[in-house]
C-alpha cells in the first residue's frame, strides 16, 4: 500500500524572536514493512538542516536559525510503501513463552537500560494482577490482557502540548493522553523485568478498533521479547501494533521521542501560539 504523510507545525509570535537549534524527529523508521519513496522537509525561515541519527538510531533533522522571525514553520511531505503486518506473526524463544522470565545474559547486558524504571513511585494498575514465579502465565496472552486492561481503565484525553504526566499521576486521574499511557505501560513492563521503550509516530485510522489519534501524532510502547524482538503495544487503543502504526522515534523517556524540540528567546515576555496539522492519505 502506498501512503502519504503531510505534517506541518506553525509557531507565531507577537514580535520577532530568536531561536535555539531545533531537533525534529518526524521521519519514519524504515524496515521491511515500510520504505520511504519521497521525502520533502521545509522550514520557514529557510535555514541549514543537518540530518543525523541519535543514540536510539532515530533520524533527527537539526535546524539552525540565524535570524529572528515572527513565525516559524516546519513542513514535512513524504510518501511511503507499507506492507501488511500481522502483529502476532512471531515465535518466542522457549524461555520467554511464560512470564516472568529472565533475559539471557548476552541480551540482558545490551538492553539493561530499557529494563530500568525511570520513576520511583510504586505502580499498580487497577483490575490487573501480574504473573509471578508461583503463578506464571503465558506471555502473549498476559500482554494482550494487560494492554486491554489499560484501554478499559485509563480514559483517553487529547492534549497536544505539554510534557507527559508522571505515571503515578496518570493512575491517580485514570485519564491521560497517548504519551501518558505509553509511559505508564513502559514502567509497568519494566516492573515485570521486561525491556520497554516509548515510541512516537503516526497512526492510520482504518477501522473502528483504532480510533484515538484524531489527526495528531500518536505514542505507544514497545517491549522486547526474545524470538520476536521489539513488539508494539498500544495502551490507548488496547491492541498490539500492526502496519497501521508508523514509528518515527523510540527512546527510554518522553524527551527522547519529542517530535520537535527547541525554544525561542527574547528579552521581553512574548506571547506565542502553535498550530499543527497532520494528514495521512492513501496514494
C-alpha positions in Angstrom: 0.0 0.0 0.0 1.2 3.5 -0.9 0.6 6.2 1.7 1.4 9.8 2.1 2.2 11.8 5.3 1.6 15.5 5.3 2.6 17.3 8.5 3.0 21.0 9.4 3.6 22.9 12.6 3.4 26.7 12.7 4.6 28.9 15.6 3.6 32.6 15.7 4.9 35.3 18.0 3.9 38.9 18.8 7.2 40.1 17.7 10.4 38.8 16.1 12.2 36.3 18.4 15.4 34.3 18.1 15.6 30.5 18.1 17.7 27.9 19.7 18.6 24.9 17.4 15.5 22.8 16.8 15.7 19.0 16.6 12.9 17.3 14.5 12.0 13.6 14.9 9.2 13.1 12.4 10.9 10.7 10.0 9.6 7.1 9.9 11.9 4.3 10.9 12.1 2.1 7.9 12.2 -1.7 7.9 10.9 -4.5 5.6 7.3 -3.4 6.3 7.9 0.3 5.4 10.0 2.1 2.8 10.1 5.8 2.1 9.9 6.7 -1.6 9.8 10.5 -1.4 10.7 13.0 1.4 10.5 16.8 1.4 11.2 18.7 4.6 11.0 22.5 4.5 11.4 25.3 7.1 10.4 28.9 7.1 12.6 30.9 7.6 14.9 28.8 5.3 17.8 27.5 7.2 20.6 25.0 7.4 19.3 21.5 8.1 21.6 18.7 9.1 20.3 15.1 9.2 21.8 12.5 11.6 20.9 9.7 13.9 20.8 9.8 17.6 21.8 7.1 20.1 18.4 5.3 19.6 19.0 5.3 15.8 16.2 7.8 15.2 16.6 10.1 12.2 16.9 13.7 13.5 16.9 16.8 11.5 18.8 19.6 13.3 17.7 23.1 12.3 19.9 26.2 12.9 18.1 29.6 12.6 20.4 32.6 12.3 17.9 35.4 12.0 15.0 36.5 14.3 11.4 35.9 13.0 7.8 36.4 14.0 6.9 33.0 12.7 8.5 29.5 12.5 7.1 26.9 10.1 8.1 23.2 9.8 6.6 21.2 7.0 7.0 17.5 6.1 5.7 15.8 3.0 6.6 12.2 2.4 5.4 9.1 0.5 6.0 5.6 1.6 5.1 2.0 0.7 3.8 -0.1 3.6 3.3 -3.9 3.6 0.7 -5.8 5.7 2.0 -6.7 9.1 0.5 -9.3 11.5 1.4 -8.2 15.0 1.3 -11.8 16.2 3.5 -13.3 13.5 6.4 -14.3 15.7 7.7 -17.3 17.6 9.0 -16.7 21.1 12.1 -18.3 22.4 11.4 -21.2 24.7 12.4 -19.4 27.9 10.1 -16.5 27.1 6.9 -18.4 26.4 5.8 -17.8 30.0 6.1 -14.8 32.3 8.0 -14.0 34.4 11.2 -14.9 32.6 14.8 -13.6 32.6 16.7 -12.5 29.5 19.8 -14.4 28.6 23.0 -12.8 29.9 24.2 -11.7 26.4 20.9 -9.9 25.7 20.5 -8.5 29.2 23.9 -6.7 29.1 22.7 -4.8 25.9 19.2 -3.9 26.9 19.6 -3.4 30.6 18.9 0.3 30.3 15.4 -0.4 28.9 14.7 -2.6 31.9 15.4 0.1 34.5 12.5 2.1 35.9 12.6 5.8 35.0 10.4 6.8 38.0 10.4 5.7 41.6 6.8 5.6 42.7 5.1 2.2 43.2 2.6 1.5 40.4 -0.4 -0.8 40.4 -2.9 -0.9 37.6 -6.5 -1.5 38.9 -8.1 -4.7 37.8 -4.8 -6.4 36.7 -2.7 -8.9 38.6 0.8 -9.5 37.3 2.2 -13.0 36.9 4.6 -14.4 39.5 7.0 -17.2 39.9 4.3 -19.0 41.9 1.7 -18.3 39.3 3.3 -17.9 35.8 1.2 -17.1 32.8 1.5 -17.4 29.0 3.5 -14.3 27.8 1.5 -13.2 24.8 -1.9 -13.7 26.5 -0.6 -11.8 29.5 0.5 -8.8 27.4 -2.8 -8.9 25.5 -4.7 -8.8 28.8 -2.5 -6.0 30.1 -3.0 -3.8 27.0 -6.8 -4.3 27.1 -6.9 -3.5 30.8 -5.2 -0.2 30.1 -7.8 0.6 27.5 -10.6 -0.1 29.9 -9.0 1.6 32.9 -7.3 4.7 31.6 -9.7 7.1 29.8 -8.3 9.0 26.8 -7.9 12.8 26.7 -6.5 14.8 23.9 -3.6 17.0 25.0 -1.4 18.2 22.1 1.0 20.3 24.1 3.0 19.9 27.4 5.1 17.2 28.9 3.8 13.7 29.7 2.2 13.2 33.1 4.1 11.1 35.6 2.9 7.5 35.7 1.5 7.9 39.2 -0.5 10.9 38.2 -2.0 9.0 35.2 -3.0 6.3 37.6 -4.5 8.7 40.1 -6.5 10.5 37.5 -7.2 7.4 35.4 -7.1 9.7 32.4 -4.3 10.6 30.0 -3.1 11.4 26.5 -1.5 8.7 24.5 2.0 9.7 25.7 0.9 9.4 29.3 -0.4 5.8 28.9 2.6 4.9 26.8 5.0 6.0 29.6 2.9 4.3 32.3 2.8 1.0 30.4 6.6 1.1 29.8 7.1 1.5 33.6 4.8 -1.4 34.4 6.6 -3.6 31.9 9.9 -2.7 33.5 8.5 -3.7 36.9 7.9 -7.1 35.3 11.6 -7.4 34.4 10.9 -6.6 30.7 12.8 -4.2 28.4 10.4 -1.4 27.3 10.7 1.8 25.3 8.3 4.6 24.3 7.5 5.4 20.7 6.1 8.3 18.8 4.9 8.3 15.3 1.8 8.1 13.1 -1.4 6.0 13.3 -3.5 5.3 10.3 -7.1 5.1 11.4 -8.6 2.5 9.1 -11.1 0.6 11.3 -13.4 1.0 14.2 -10.9 -0.7 16.6 -8.3 2.0 16.1 -9.8 5.4 16.6 -7.8 7.5 19.1 -5.3 9.5 17.1 -7.6 12.1 15.6 -5.3 13.7 13.1 -2.4 14.1 15.6 0.9 12.3 16.3 0.5 9.2 18.4 2.5 7.5 21.1 2.7 3.8 22.2 5.1 1.3 23.8 7.4 -1.4 22.6 8.5 -4.4 24.7 11.5 -6.7 23.8 10.5 -10.4 23.6 13.2 -13.0 22.8 12.5 -14.5 19.5 10.1 -11.7 18.5 12.2 -8.6 19.0 10.6 -5.3 19.7 6.8 -5.7 19.8 4.5 -2.7 19.8 1.6 -2.4 22.3 -0.9 0.5 22.1 -2.5 1.0 25.5 -4.6 3.9 24.2 -6.5 1.6 21.9 -5.9 -1.7 23.8 -4.2 -3.5 20.9 -0.9 -4.9 19.5 0.6 -2.7 16.8 0.2 -3.7 13.2 1.1 -1.9 9.9 -1.2 1.0 10.8 1.4 2.1 13.3 4.4 4.0 11.7 7.1 4.7 14.2 9.2 7.8 13.9 11.2 7.8 17.2 11.9 5.5 20.1 13.6 6.1 23.4 13.7 5.5 27.1 11.8 8.6 28.1 9.4 11.1 26.6 12.2 13.6 26.0 13.9 11.1 23.7 10.9 10.9 21.3 9.8 14.6 21.3 8.7 15.3 17.7 10.0 18.9 17.8 12.4 20.1 20.5 13.7 23.7 20.7 12.9 27.1 22.2 12.7 30.7 21.3 14.0 33.7 23.3 13.6 37.4 23.7 14.5 40.0 26.3 10.8 40.5 27.0 8.0 38.0 27.6 6.5 37.3 24.2 3.1 35.6 23.7 3.2 32.6 21.3 0.7 30.3 19.6 1.2 27.0 17.9 -1.0 25.2 15.3 -0.3 21.7 13.9 -1.9 19.7 11.2 -1.4 16.1 10.2 -2.9 14.2 7.3 -2.3 10.6 6.3 -3.6 9.7 2.8 -3.8 6.6 0.6 -2.0 7.3 -2.7 
